[in-house]
Amino acid sequence: MKNLKRLGFTAMMIMAGATAMTAQDEVEATVSADVVNQYIWRGTKCGELSIQPTLGVAYKGLSLSAWGSTELSNWGGSKEFDLTIAYSTGGFNIGITDYWFDGGSTKYFKYEAHSTAHIFEANIGYDFGPLAIQWYTNFAGSDYKGDGDRAYSSYVELNAPFKLGGLDWNATVGAVPFEDNGVYGGCDKFAVTNLTLKASKELKITDTFSVPVFAQVTGNPHDQKAYFVCGFTLVP
C-alpha cells in the first residue's frame, strides 16, 4: 500500500489532473517506477528492496491508476497490486482503492468475504496548500476482527510540504484514530503510527535527462520502530 507520495502512501495513488492545450482538455497518462531499499507503508514495513511501478490515466479530475510492488531481494516473496479510481477538484479529493496481496498461491479473482486477498478502501481529503489531510477506511474485503466482525480499519494522515536547502521536503504525521484489530491490529486506542520526514531532488544526469531521488526517515511510535528509506524514480 502506498503513501501518496504514498511515501512509502509511501502506499502510492496518482492524483487526478487535466492539462489545457489550445483551449482543449486532453487525457493525461503517467508511467513510472520507484526503486526503494525497503517498502514502508504508513509506518509499517511491508517488504525489502522493491520495485514499484505506476501506470495511470486522468481526465478532467477523474483518474484511474495501477500500482504494484515486487521484492527484488526475494523474487518469490509477497507481491502487491493496487487499483485506484479517484476524483479531485480544487483541493478536494475522493477515491476508492482495491488492494491485492499475493502470498504465492493467492488467486486474484477470488472475492469471497472471508477468503479473499483483496481489501477495499475509501479515502477523502483536502489539500489546503501548506497542509493536506486524508482519511482512509476499509469497507470491504479481508479486514476482520478476531471475532469475525468487520473491522473498518481506518487511518488519518497530515502532510506538510516545504522547501529547504534546495530540496523538496514533506513532513507526515499519521495515526490510527480508534481501536483496531484488523489491518492495523494491535492498536487498542488512538495511536500515532507514522512520523515521516522525506526529502527529494531531481538528480541531473545529462542536459536532457534527470532522475528524481529521495530519502526519508520514518518512525512508528506505537510499534517502537524506525526506518531509513532511500530510492529513485524512473520516468520516461
C-alpha positions in Angstrom: 0.0 0.0 0.0 1.4 3.2 -1.0 1.5 6.6 0.7 0.6 9.1 -1.9 3.6 10.2 -2.1 2.4 7.3 -1.0 5.9 7.6 0.9 6.3 5.0 1.2 1.4 6.1 0.6 4.7 5.8 0.6 1.4 3.5 -0.4 1.1 5.4 -3.8 -2.1 7.0 -5.7 -2.0 9.3 -8.7 -3.9 12.5 -8.0 -6.2 13.4 -10.9 -5.4 16.2 -13.2 -6.0 17.6 -16.7 -3.9 19.8 -18.9 -5.1 22.5 -21.3 -3.7 23.0 -24.8 -5.2 25.3 -27.3 -8.2 25.7 -25.1 -9.0 21.9 -25.3 -8.8 19.4 -22.5 -6.9 16.2 -23.2 -6.2 12.9 -21.4 -3.0 12.8 -19.3 -1.2 9.5 -19.0 1.5 8.6 -16.5 4.0 5.7 -16.3 6.9 5.4 -13.8 8.7 3.1 -11.4 10.2 3.6 -8.0 13.1 1.5 -6.7 13.3 1.6 -2.9 15.7 -0.1 -0.4 12.7 -1.2 1.7 8.9 -0.8 1.4 7.5 1.2 4.3 3.7 1.8 4.3 2.0 4.1 6.8 4.8 3.4 9.3 4.8 -0.4 8.8 7.5 -2.4 7.0 5.9 -4.4 4.1 9.0 -5.6 2.2 12.7 -5.4 1.5 14.4 -4.0 -1.7 11.5 -3.5 -4.1 10.5 -2.1 -7.5 7.1 -0.3 -7.5 5.6 0.6 -11.0 2.8 3.0 -11.6 0.5 3.3 -14.6 -2.3 5.9 -14.7 -4.6 8.0 -16.9 -6.5 11.1 -15.9 -9.2 13.3 -17.5 -10.9 16.4 -16.1 -10.2 15.5 -12.4 -11.1 11.8 -12.8 -8.2 9.3 -12.7 -7.6 5.6 -12.8 -4.2 4.2 -11.7 -2.5 0.8 -11.1 0.4 0.5 -8.6 2.4 -2.6 -7.6 5.3 -3.7 -5.5 7.6 -6.7 -6.0 10.6 -7.6 -3.8 13.8 -7.7 -5.8 15.7 -9.3 -3.0 13.2 -12.1 -2.7 11.5 -12.7 -6.0 9.3 -15.4 -4.6 8.2 -13.2 -1.7 4.9 -11.3 -1.3 3.7 -9.0 -4.1 1.1 -6.3 -4.2 -1.2 -5.0 -6.9 -3.5 -2.0 -6.3 -6.1 -0.3 -8.5 -7.4 3.2 -7.6 -10.2 5.3 -9.0 -10.2 8.9 -7.8 -11.7 12.3 -8.4 -10.3 15.7 -7.5 -11.5 19.3 -7.9 -9.6 22.2 -6.4 -8.1 20.9 -3.2 -10.8 18.3 -2.6 -10.3 14.6 -3.5 -12.0 11.3 -3.0 -11.1 7.8 -4.1 -11.5 4.0 -3.8 -8.6 1.6 -3.9 -8.6 -2.2 -4.3 -5.5 -3.7 -2.6 -4.5 -7.2 -3.5 -1.7 -9.2 -1.9 -0.1 -12.3 -3.4 1.3 -14.7 -0.9 2.4 -17.2 -3.6 -0.7 -19.2 -4.0 -3.3 -16.4 -3.8 -5.9 -16.2 -6.5 -6.7 -12.7 -7.9 -10.3 -13.3 -9.0 -11.4 -14.6 -5.6 -13.7 -12.2 -3.8 -15.4 -14.4 -1.1 -15.6 -12.2 2.0 -13.6 -14.4 4.4 -11.2 -15.9 1.9 -10.2 -13.1 -0.5 -6.8 -11.4 -0.6 -8.4 -8.1 -1.6 -9.0 -5.2 0.7 -11.2 -2.3 -0.5 -10.6 1.2 1.0 -12.3 4.6 0.6 -10.5 7.9 1.1 -11.4 11.5 1.3 -9.2 14.5 1.8 -8.4 18.2 1.2 -5.2 19.9 0.2 -5.1 23.4 1.8 -1.7 24.2 0.3 0.6 24.3 3.3 -1.2 21.3 4.8 -3.1 18.4 3.4 -5.3 15.9 5.3 -6.5 12.4 4.2 -8.8 9.9 5.9 -8.8 6.2 4.8 -11.3 3.5 5.8 -11.5 -0.1 4.7 -15.1 -1.0 3.9 -14.9 -4.5 2.2 -12.6 -7.4 1.7 -10.2 -9.1 4.1 -10.4 -6.8 7.1 -11.9 -8.5 10.1 -11.6 -8.5 13.9 -10.7 -11.7 15.7 -14.4 -12.4 16.3 -15.2 -12.3 12.6 -16.9 -8.9 12.6 -15.8 -6.3 10.0 -13.1 -4.1 11.5 -13.5 -1.0 9.3 -9.8 -0.3 9.8 -9.0 3.4 9.4 -6.1 5.7 9.2 -5.7 9.5 9.1 -2.7 11.4 7.8 -1.5 15.0 7.7 1.1 16.1 5.2 3.0 19.4 5.1 5.3 20.1 2.1 8.1 22.7 2.2 11.4 23.7 0.6 14.7 23.9 2.4 18.3 23.9 1.3 17.5 23.3 -2.4 15.4 20.2 -1.6 11.7 19.5 -1.6 10.6 18.2 1.8 7.4 16.7 3.2 6.6 16.1 6.8 3.9 13.4 7.6 2.0 12.6 10.8 -0.2 9.5 10.5 -2.4 7.8 13.1 -5.0 5.0 13.7 -7.9 7.0 15.1 -9.5 4.3 17.2 -9.2 0.7 18.4 -8.3 -1.5 15.5 -8.0 -5.3 15.4 -7.9 -5.6 11.6 -5.2 -4.3 9.2 -3.7 -2.1 11.9 -4.0 -4.8 14.5 -2.6 -4.2 17.9 -3.9 -0.6 18.4 -6.3 -0.7 21.3 -6.9 3.0 21.1 -5.8 6.1 19.2 -2.2 5.6 18.2 0.4 7.5 16.2 1.9 5.0 13.7 3.7 7.2 11.2 6.1 10.1 11.7 8.0 10.7 8.4 10.3 13.4 7.1 11.1 13.0 3.4 13.4 14.9 1.1 13.6 14.7 -2.7 15.5 16.3 -5.6 16.0 15.9 -9.3 19.4 14.5 -10.0 20.7 15.8 -13.3 22.4 13.1 -15.4 22.6 14.9 -18.7 21.3 18.2 -20.1 18.1 16.4 -21.1 17.8 13.6 -18.6 17.4 13.6 -14.8 16.3 11.1 -12.1 14.2 12.0 -9.1 15.9 10.7 -5.9 14.5 10.7 -2.4 15.3 9.7 1.2 13.1 9.6 4.2 13.3 8.8 7.9 10.2 7.1 9.4 9.3 6.4 13.0 6.4 4.4 14.3 5.9 5.4 18.0 3.2 2.8 18.6 5.4 -0.2 17.4 8.6 1.4 18.6 10.2 1.0 15.1 12.3 3.3 12.9 13.3 3.1 9.3 15.5 4.8 6.8 14.3 4.6 3.2 16.1 5.8 0.0 15.2 5.3 -3.6 14.8 6.8 -7.1 12.1 7.1 -9.7 12.4 6.1 -13.3 10.2 8.3 -15.6 10.2 8.1 -19.4 
